[in-house]
Amino acid sequence: MATNLADFTRSLRAAAPPDGLDLAIQALWWDAKGDWDKAHGLADKDHAMRGSWVHAYLHRKEGDRGNAGYWYRRAGKPMPAKISLEEEWKAIARTLLDGTEAPS
């Protein structure tokens, strides 16, 4: 199982995510593999803050800022104004994997 961002990023070379990842982390994994629909479906099943945060990011990536705003509020996070989608993806993954705080 991926336990930090470096391991998680290396796992993207595989055909499927590592065993033992929760829905939110699996969603980020599939997003990084280019499967937004699968990522969204997984995030949609996770009703906790983790899933809501990933769900928000996915809608921001999609360009649906209204829907993204709703999910950021559900996650208790501000919508990022100054970081790229790539930076946000890394920040979410790092936070969910090892508990470090993400930039807003």
Secondary structure, DSSP 8 states (H G I E B T S, - for coil): ---SHHHHHHHTTSSS--TT--HHHHHHHHHHTT-HHHHHHHHHH--SHHHHHHHHHHHHHHT-HHHHHHHHHHHT----SSS-HHHHHHHHHHHHHH------
